[in-house]
Amino acid sequence: MVIVQIRRGATAMRLGLIQGDVIVAVNGRNVNTVRELRGDLDSANGSWDITFRRDGETRTLRID
């Protein structure tokens, strides 16, 4: 799922995600749609590992 736009002040921006990043998984579960992403974030009880690709490199962002 490609990040197309991030609103100023949005959580994604504060976490360091940028336009063009491709979110591929949350807590090890692949996400393909915004609905899946939101569902996984809501069910994670406040702790997330977000795996994304940027410039051909896969990275994981841990949020507690």
PyMOL Python script that loads the backbone (N, CA, C, O; Angstrom):
from pymol import cmd

cmd.read_pdbstr("""\
ATOM      1  N   MET A   1       0.844  -1.159   0.000  1.00  0.00           N
ATOM      2  CA  MET A   1       0.000   0.000   0.000  1.00  0.00           C
ATOM      3  C   MET A   1       0.898   1.233   0.000  1.00  0.00           C
ATOM      4  O   MET A   1       1.651   1.454   0.949  1.00  0.00           O
ATOM      5  N   VAL A   2       0.823   2.022  -1.045  1.00  0.00           N
ATOM      6  CA  VAL A   2       1.689   3.188  -1.198  1.00  0.00           C
ATOM      7  C   VAL A   2       1.096   4.394  -0.476  1.00  0.00           C
ATOM      8  O   VAL A   2      -0.094   4.682  -0.603  1.00  0.00           O
ATOM      9  N   ILE A   3       1.932   5.088   0.275  1.00  0.00           N
ATOM     10  CA  ILE A   3       1.500   6.338   0.898  1.00  0.00           C
ATOM     11  C   ILE A   3       1.542   7.416  -0.180  1.00  0.00           C
ATOM     12  O   ILE A   3       2.611   7.781  -0.670  1.00  0.00           O
ATOM     13  N   VAL A   4       0.380   7.913  -0.536  1.00  0.00           N
ATOM     14  CA  VAL A   4       0.274   8.897  -1.599  1.00  0.00           C
ATOM     15  C   VAL A   4       0.371  10.312  -1.047  1.00  0.00           C
ATOM     16  O   VAL A   4       0.970  11.191  -1.667  1.00  0.00           O
ATOM     17  N   GLN A   5      -0.218  10.523   0.115  1.00  0.00           N
ATOM     18  CA  GLN A   5      -0.224  11.864   0.703  1.00  0.00           C
ATOM     19  C   GLN A   5      -0.297  11.734   2.216  1.00  0.00           C
ATOM     20  O   GLN A   5      -0.984  10.859   2.742  1.00  0.00           O
ATOM     21  N   ILE A   6       0.412  12.607   2.905  1.00  0.00           N
ATOM     22  CA  ILE A   6       0.344  12.663   4.366  1.00  0.00           C
ATOM     23  C   ILE A   6      -0.008  14.090   4.757  1.00  0.00           C
ATOM     24  O   ILE A   6       0.666  15.046   4.374  1.00  0.00           O
ATOM     25  N   ARG A   7      -1.068  14.207   5.520  1.00  0.00           N
ATOM     26  CA  ARG A   7      -1.461  15.541   5.983  1.00  0.00           C
ATOM     27  C   ARG A   7      -0.478  16.063   7.016  1.00  0.00           C
ATOM     28  O   ARG A   7       0.037  15.303   7.836  1.00  0.00           O
ATOM     29  N   ARG A   8      -0.224  17.347   6.974  1.00  0.00           N
ATOM     30  CA  ARG A   8       0.671  17.978   7.938  1.00  0.00           C
ATOM     31  C   ARG A   8       0.192  17.686   9.354  1.00  0.00           C
ATOM     32  O   ARG A   8      -0.982  17.869   9.676  1.00  0.00           O
ATOM     33  N   GLY A   9       1.115  17.232  10.191  1.00  0.00           N
ATOM     34  CA  GLY A   9       0.793  16.937  11.580  1.00  0.00           C
ATOM     35  C   GLY A   9       0.220  15.547  11.800  1.00  0.00           C
ATOM     36  O   GLY A   9      -0.048  15.165  12.939  1.00  0.00           O
ATOM     37  N   ALA A  10       0.029  14.786  10.733  1.00  0.00           N
ATOM     38  CA  ALA A  10      -0.537  13.440  10.872  1.00  0.00           C
ATOM     39  C   ALA A  10       0.441  12.529  11.608  1.00  0.00           C
ATOM     40  O   ALA A  10       1.651  12.756  11.591  1.00  0.00           O
ATOM     41  N   THR A  11      -0.091  11.512  12.244  1.00  0.00           N
ATOM     42  CA  THR A  11       0.739  10.561  12.983  1.00  0.00           C
ATOM     43  C   THR A  11       1.814   9.960  12.093  1.00  0.00           C
ATOM     44  O   THR A  11       2.962   9.818  12.516  1.00  0.00           O
ATOM     45  N   ALA A  12       1.456   9.608  10.872  1.00  0.00           N
ATOM     46  CA  ALA A  12       2.432   9.015   9.947  1.00  0.00           C
ATOM     47  C   ALA A  12       3.630   9.942   9.748  1.00  0.00           C
ATOM     48  O   ALA A  12       4.769   9.481   9.686  1.00  0.00           O
ATOM     49  N   MET A  13       3.378  11.223   9.649  1.00  0.00           N
ATOM     50  CA  MET A  13       4.458  12.196   9.465  1.00  0.00           C
ATOM     51  C   MET A  13       5.330  12.257  10.719  1.00  0.00           C
ATOM     52  O   MET A  13       6.557  12.275  10.626  1.00  0.00           O
ATOM     53  N   ARG A  14       4.701  12.289  11.875  1.00  0.00           N
ATOM     54  CA  ARG A  14       5.460  12.346  13.129  1.00  0.00           C
ATOM     55  C   ARG A  14       6.315  11.094  13.328  1.00  0.00           C
ATOM     56  O   ARG A  14       7.357  11.151  13.981  1.00  0.00           O
ATOM     57  N   LEU A  15       5.879   9.972  12.772  1.00  0.00           N
ATOM     58  CA  LEU A  15       6.632   8.720  12.895  1.00  0.00           C
ATOM     59  C   LEU A  15       7.757   8.596  11.871  1.00  0.00           C
ATOM     60  O   LEU A  15       8.578   7.683  11.946  1.00  0.00           O
ATOM     61  N   GLY A  16       7.785   9.519  10.919  1.00  0.00           N
ATOM     62  CA  GLY A  16       8.859   9.496   9.940  1.00  0.00           C
ATOM     63  C   GLY A  16       8.512   8.856   8.615  1.00  0.00           C
ATOM     64  O   GLY A  16       9.371   8.743   7.740  1.00  0.00           O
ATOM     65  N   LEU A  17       7.265   8.433   8.448  1.00  0.00           N
ATOM     66  CA  LEU A  17       6.851   7.905   7.150  1.00  0.00           C
ATOM     67  C   LEU A  17       6.726   9.063   6.165  1.00  0.00           C
ATOM     68  O   LEU A  17       6.378  10.180   6.550  1.00  0.00           O
ATOM     69  N   ILE A  18       7.010   8.792   4.900  1.00  0.00           N
ATOM     70  CA  ILE A  18       6.956   9.848   3.890  1.00  0.00           C
ATOM     71  C   ILE A  18       6.185   9.367   2.669  1.00  0.00           C
ATOM     72  O   ILE A  18       5.960   8.173   2.476  1.00  0.00           O
ATOM     73  N   GLN A  19       5.789  10.334   1.855  1.00  0.00           N
ATOM     74  CA  GLN A  19       5.101  10.042   0.614  1.00  0.00           C
ATOM     75  C   GLN A  19       5.976   9.108  -0.226  1.00  0.00           C
ATOM     76  O   GLN A  19       7.174   9.344  -0.381  1.00  0.00           O
ATOM     77  N   GLY A  20       5.372   8.053  -0.762  1.00  0.00           N
ATOM     78  CA  GLY A  20       6.106   7.093  -1.562  1.00  0.00           C
ATOM     79  C   GLY A  20       6.500   5.835  -0.817  1.00  0.00           C
ATOM     80  O   GLY A  20       6.803   4.818  -1.441  1.00  0.00           O
ATOM     81  N   ASP A  21       6.502   5.884   0.532  1.00  0.00           N
ATOM     82  CA  ASP A  21       6.757   4.665   1.301  1.00  0.00           C
ATOM     83  C   ASP A  21       5.658   3.654   0.974  1.00  0.00           C
ATOM     84  O   ASP A  21       4.511   4.026   0.725  1.00  0.00           O
ATOM     85  N   VAL A  22       6.021   2.383   0.978  1.00  0.00           N
ATOM     86  CA  VAL A  22       5.061   1.315   0.704  1.00  0.00           C
ATOM     87  C   VAL A  22       4.922   0.471   1.964  1.00  0.00           C
ATOM     88  O   VAL A  22       5.844  -0.255   2.333  1.00  0.00           O
ATOM     89  N   ILE A  23       3.775   0.565   2.622  1.00  0.00           N
ATOM     90  CA  ILE A  23       3.527  -0.235   3.823  1.00  0.00           C
ATOM     91  C   ILE A  23       3.183  -1.642   3.363  1.00  0.00           C
ATOM     92  O   ILE A  23       2.270  -1.840   2.562  1.00  0.00           O
ATOM     93  N   VAL A  24       3.930  -2.622   3.882  1.00  0.00           N
ATOM     94  CA  VAL A  24       3.714  -4.001   3.454  1.00  0.00           C
ATOM     95  C   VAL A  24       3.141  -4.882   4.557  1.00  0.00           C
ATOM     96  O   VAL A  24       2.502  -5.892   4.260  1.00  0.00           O
ATOM     97  N   ALA A  25       3.355  -4.522   5.832  1.00  0.00           N
ATOM     98  CA  ALA A  25       2.848  -5.374   6.909  1.00  0.00           C
ATOM     99  C   ALA A  25       2.735  -4.596   8.211  1.00  0.00           C
ATOM    100  O   ALA A  25       3.442  -3.614   8.439  1.00  0.00           O
ATOM    101  N   VAL A  26       1.825  -5.063   9.054  1.00  0.00           N
ATOM    102  CA  VAL A  26       1.689  -4.568  10.421  1.00  0.00           C
ATOM    103  C   VAL A  26       1.723  -5.786  11.332  1.00  0.00           C
ATOM    104  O   VAL A  26       0.917  -6.706  11.190  1.00  0.00           O
ATOM    105  N   ASN A  27       2.664  -5.779  12.267  1.00  0.00           N
ATOM    106  CA  ASN A  27       2.840  -6.894  13.201  1.00  0.00           C
ATOM    107  C   ASN A  27       2.945  -8.229  12.464  1.00  0.00           C
ATOM    108  O   ASN A  27       2.388  -9.237  12.899  1.00  0.00           O
ATOM    109  N   GLY A  28       3.663  -8.220  11.348  1.00  0.00           N
ATOM    110  CA  GLY A  28       3.911  -9.439  10.601  1.00  0.00           C
ATOM    111  C   GLY A  28       2.806  -9.871   9.659  1.00  0.00           C
ATOM    112  O   GLY A  28       2.965 -10.856   8.938  1.00  0.00           O
ATOM    113  N   ARG A  29       1.697  -9.161   9.647  1.00  0.00           N
ATOM    114  CA  ARG A  29       0.568  -9.510   8.778  1.00  0.00           C
ATOM    115  C   ARG A  29       0.574  -8.570   7.572  1.00  0.00           C
ATOM    116  O   ARG A  29       0.547  -7.348   7.724  1.00  0.00           O
ATOM    117  N   ASN A  30       0.611  -9.157   6.370  1.00  0.00           N
ATOM    118  CA  ASN A  30       0.604  -8.356   5.145  1.00  0.00           C
ATOM    119  C   ASN A  30      -0.658  -7.517   5.050  1.00  0.00           C
ATOM    120  O   ASN A  30      -1.748  -7.977   5.391  1.00  0.00           O
ATOM    121  N   VAL A  31      -0.504  -6.280   4.582  1.00  0.00           N
ATOM    122  CA  VAL A  31      -1.658  -5.403   4.354  1.00  0.00           C
ATOM    123  C   VAL A  31      -1.644  -4.950   2.903  1.00  0.00           C
ATOM    124  O   VAL A  31      -0.602  -4.590   2.356  1.00  0.00           O
ATOM    125  N   ASN A  32      -2.831  -4.976   2.290  1.00  0.00           N
ATOM    126  CA  ASN A  32      -2.967  -4.586   0.895  1.00  0.00           C
ATOM    127  C   ASN A  32      -3.931  -3.434   0.687  1.00  0.00           C
ATOM    128  O   ASN A  32      -3.945  -2.818  -0.379  1.00  0.00           O
ATOM    129  N   THR A  33      -4.734  -3.139   1.695  1.00  0.00           N
ATOM    130  CA  THR A  33      -5.736  -2.089   1.567  1.00  0.00           C
ATOM    131  C   THR A  33      -5.735  -1.214   2.818  1.00  0.00           C
ATOM    132  O   THR A  33      -5.215  -1.602   3.865  1.00  0.00           O
ATOM    133  N   VAL A  34      -6.322  -0.041   2.692  1.00  0.00           N
ATOM    134  CA  VAL A  34      -6.455   0.854   3.847  1.00  0.00           C
ATOM    135  C   VAL A  34      -7.306   0.183   4.918  1.00  0.00           C
ATOM    136  O   VAL A  34      -7.022   0.314   6.109  1.00  0.00           O
ATOM    137  N   ARG A  35      -8.334  -0.524   4.509  1.00  0.00           N
ATOM    138  CA  ARG A  35      -9.203  -1.217   5.469  1.00  0.00           C
ATOM    139  C   ARG A  35      -8.405  -2.230   6.293  1.00  0.00           C
ATOM    140  O   ARG A  35      -8.559  -2.294   7.513  1.00  0.00           O
ATOM    141  N   GLU A  36      -7.555  -3.021   5.633  1.00  0.00           N
ATOM    142  CA  GLU A  36      -6.721  -3.977   6.359  1.00  0.00           C
ATOM    143  C   GLU A  36      -5.761  -3.263   7.303  1.00  0.00           C
ATOM    144  O   GLU A  36      -5.571  -3.691   8.441  1.00  0.00           O
ATOM    145  N   LEU A  37      -5.155  -2.174   6.831  1.00  0.00           N
ATOM    146  CA  LEU A  37      -4.229  -1.412   7.664  1.00  0.00           C
ATOM    147  C   LEU A  37      -4.922  -0.894   8.913  1.00  0.00           C
ATOM    148  O   LEU A  37      -4.421  -1.067  10.024  1.00  0.00           O
ATOM    149  N   ARG A  38      -6.064  -0.266   8.733  1.00  0.00           N
ATOM    150  CA  ARG A  38      -6.805   0.268   9.884  1.00  0.00           C
ATOM    151  C   ARG A  38      -7.213  -0.831  10.850  1.00  0.00           C
ATOM    152  O   ARG A  38      -7.107  -0.660  12.065  1.00  0.00           O
ATOM    153  N   GLY A  39      -7.679  -1.957  10.324  1.00  0.00           N
ATOM    154  CA  GLY A  39      -8.078  -3.076  11.172  1.00  0.00           C
ATOM    155  C   GLY A  39      -6.920  -3.605  11.988  1.00  0.00           C
ATOM    156  O   GLY A  39      -7.063  -3.874  13.181  1.00  0.00           O
ATOM    157  N   ASP A  40      -5.763  -3.758  11.343  1.00  0.00           N
ATOM    158  CA  ASP A  40      -4.587  -4.258  12.060  1.00  0.00           C
ATOM    159  C   ASP A  40      -4.104  -3.270  13.109  1.00  0.00           C
ATOM    160  O   ASP A  40      -3.721  -3.673  14.207  1.00  0.00           O
ATOM    161  N   LEU A  41      -4.117  -1.987  12.788  1.00  0.00           N
ATOM    162  CA  LEU A  41      -3.693  -0.984  13.761  1.00  0.00           C
ATOM    163  C   LEU A  41      -4.647  -0.931  14.949  1.00  0.00           C
ATOM    164  O   LEU A  41      -4.214  -0.795  16.093  1.00  0.00           O
ATOM    165  N   ASP A  42      -5.953  -1.038  14.675  1.00  0.00           N
ATOM    166  CA  ASP A  42      -6.950  -1.003  15.755  1.00  0.00           C
ATOM    167  C   ASP A  42      -6.865  -2.211  16.668  1.00  0.00           C
ATOM    168  O   ASP A  42      -7.132  -2.101  17.865  1.00  0.00           O
ATOM    169  N   SER A  43      -6.498  -3.365  16.121  1.00  0.00           N
ATOM    170  CA  SER A  43      -6.493  -4.587  16.921  1.00  0.00           C
ATOM    171  C   SER A  43      -5.157  -4.865  17.603  1.00  0.00           C
ATOM    172  O   SER A  43      -5.016  -5.881  18.283  1.00  0.00           O
ATOM    173  N   ALA A  44      -4.183  -3.988  17.434  1.00  0.00           N
ATOM    174  CA  ALA A  44      -2.835  -4.250  17.943  1.00  0.00           C
ATOM    175  C   ALA A  44      -2.617  -3.814  19.385  1.00  0.00           C
ATOM    176  O   ALA A  44      -1.518  -3.991  19.909  1.00  0.00           O
ATOM    177  N   ASN A  45      -3.605  -3.261  20.031  1.00  0.00           N
ATOM    178  CA  ASN A  45      -3.496  -2.867  21.440  1.00  0.00           C
ATOM    179  C   ASN A  45      -2.356  -1.891  21.713  1.00  0.00           C
ATOM    180  O   ASN A  45      -1.706  -1.975  22.755  1.00  0.00           O
ATOM    181  N   GLY A  46      -2.109  -0.967  20.786  1.00  0.00           N
ATOM    182  CA  GLY A  46      -1.161   0.108  21.040  1.00  0.00           C
ATOM    183  C   GLY A  46       0.292  -0.188  20.799  1.00  0.00           C
ATOM    184  O   GLY A  46       1.132   0.665  21.085  1.00  0.00           O
ATOM    185  N   SER A  47       0.638  -1.359  20.287  1.00  0.00           N
ATOM    186  CA  SER A  47       2.020  -1.682  19.973  1.00  0.00           C
ATOM    187  C   SER A  47       2.081  -2.229  18.554  1.00  0.00           C
ATOM    188  O   SER A  47       1.402  -3.201  18.223  1.00  0.00           O
ATOM    189  N   TRP A  48       2.902  -1.597  17.720  1.00  0.00           N
ATOM    190  CA  TRP A  48       2.934  -1.974  16.311  1.00  0.00           C
ATOM    191  C   TRP A  48       4.355  -2.111  15.802  1.00  0.00           C
ATOM    192  O   TRP A  48       5.254  -1.379  16.217  1.00  0.00           O
ATOM    193  N   ASP A  49       4.542  -3.054  14.902  1.00  0.00           N
ATOM    194  CA  ASP A  49       5.724  -3.138  14.055  1.00  0.00           C
ATOM    195  C   ASP A  49       5.218  -2.915  12.636  1.00  0.00           C
ATOM    196  O   ASP A  49       4.520  -3.761  12.078  1.00  0.00           O
ATOM    197  N   ILE A  50       5.572  -1.776  12.057  1.00  0.00           N
ATOM    198  CA  ILE A  50       5.128  -1.449  10.702  1.00  0.00           C
ATOM    199  C   ILE A  50       6.296  -1.679   9.758  1.00  0.00           C
ATOM    200  O   ILE A  50       7.339  -1.034   9.872  1.00  0.00           O
ATOM    201  N   THR A  51       6.112  -2.605   8.825  1.00  0.00           N
ATOM    202  CA  THR A  51       7.142  -2.912   7.843  1.00  0.00           C
ATOM    203  C   THR A  51       6.796  -2.175   6.552  1.00  0.00           C
ATOM    204  O   THR A  51       5.673  -2.250   6.054  1.00  0.00           O
ATOM    205  N   PHE A  52       7.788  -1.464   6.027  1.00  0.00           N
ATOM    206  CA  PHE A  52       7.553  -0.688   4.809  1.00  0.00           C
ATOM    207  C   PHE A  52       8.805  -0.695   3.947  1.00  0.00           C
ATOM    208  O   PHE A  52       9.903  -0.991   4.419  1.00  0.00           O
ATOM    209  N   ARG A  53       8.619  -0.364   2.670  1.00  0.00           N
ATOM    210  CA  ARG A  53       9.741  -0.249   1.745  1.00  0.00           C
ATOM    211  C   ARG A  53       9.931   1.216   1.368  1.00  0.00           C
ATOM    212  O   ARG A  53       8.977   1.956   1.132  1.00  0.00           O
ATOM    213  N   ARG A  54      11.206   1.600   1.322  1.00  0.00           N
ATOM    214  CA  ARG A  54      11.578   2.947   0.891  1.00  0.00           C
ATOM    215  C   ARG A  54      12.876   2.818   0.100  1.00  0.00           C
ATOM    216  O   ARG A  54      13.855   2.240   0.571  1.00  0.00           O
ATOM    217  N   ASP A  55      12.861   3.364  -1.100  1.00  0.00           N
ATOM    218  CA  ASP A  55      14.063   3.343  -1.952  1.00  0.00           C
ATOM    219  C   ASP A  55      14.636   1.932  -2.102  1.00  0.00           C
ATOM    220  O   ASP A  55      15.853   1.747  -2.081  1.00  0.00           O
ATOM    221  N   GLY A  56      13.752   0.937  -2.254  1.00  0.00           N
ATOM    222  CA  GLY A  56      14.185  -0.433  -2.466  1.00  0.00           C
ATOM    223  C   GLY A  56      14.626  -1.178  -1.219  1.00  0.00           C
ATOM    224  O   GLY A  56      14.982  -2.354  -1.297  1.00  0.00           O
ATOM    225  N   GLU A  57      14.610  -0.519  -0.077  1.00  0.00           N
ATOM    226  CA  GLU A  57      15.039  -1.124   1.185  1.00  0.00           C
ATOM    227  C   GLU A  57      13.830  -1.371   2.079  1.00  0.00           C
ATOM    228  O   GLU A  57      12.967  -0.504   2.215  1.00  0.00           O
ATOM    229  N   THR A  58      13.767  -2.559   2.690  1.00  0.00           N
ATOM    230  CA  THR A  58      12.688  -2.878   3.631  1.00  0.00           C
ATOM    231  C   THR A  58      13.118  -2.460   5.029  1.00  0.00           C
ATOM    232  O   THR A  58      14.218  -2.778   5.480  1.00  0.00           O
ATOM    233  N   ARG A  59      12.234  -1.746   5.700  1.00  0.00           N
ATOM    234  CA  ARG A  59      12.512  -1.243   7.052  1.00  0.00           C
ATOM    235  C   ARG A  59      11.338  -1.585   7.963  1.00  0.00           C
ATOM    236  O   ARG A  59      10.217  -1.791   7.497  1.00  0.00           O
ATOM    237  N   THR A  60      11.605  -1.643   9.254  1.00  0.00           N
ATOM    238  CA  THR A  60      10.528  -1.857  10.229  1.00  0.00           C
ATOM    239  C   THR A  60      10.594  -0.756  11.268  1.00  0.00           C
ATOM    240  O   THR A  60      11.650  -0.446  11.821  1.00  0.00           O
ATOM    241  N   LEU A  61       9.440  -0.182  11.512  1.00  0.00           N
ATOM    242  CA  LEU A  61       9.287   0.884  12.483  1.00  0.00           C
ATOM    243  C   LEU A  61       8.511   0.317  13.666  1.00  0.00           C
ATOM    244  O   LEU A  61       7.381  -0.143  13.500  1.00  0.00           O
ATOM    245  N   ARG A  62       9.100   0.343  14.852  1.00  0.00           N
ATOM    246  CA  ARG A  62       8.440  -0.172  16.052  1.00  0.00           C
ATOM    247  C   ARG A  62       7.828   0.992  16.841  1.00  0.00           C
ATOM    248  O   ARG A  62       8.490   1.991  17.121  1.00  0.00           O
ATOM    249  N   ILE A  63       6.566   0.837  17.186  1.00  0.00           N
ATOM    250  CA  ILE A  63       5.850   1.869  17.930  1.00  0.00           C
ATOM    251  C   ILE A  63       5.240   1.218  19.166  1.00  0.00           C
ATOM    252  O   ILE A  63       4.442   0.287  19.058  1.00  0.00           O
ATOM    253  N   ASP A  64       5.620   1.711  20.333  1.00  0.00           N
ATOM    254  CA  ASP A  64       5.071   1.171  21.590  1.00  0.00           C
ATOM    255  C   ASP A  64       4.159   2.164  22.246  1.00  0.00           C
ATOM    256  O   ASP A  64       3.606   1.885  23.310  1.00  0.00           O
TER     257      ASP A  64
END
""", "prot")
cmd.dss("prot")
cmd.show_as("cartoon", "prot")
cmd.util.cbc("prot")
cmd.orient("prot")
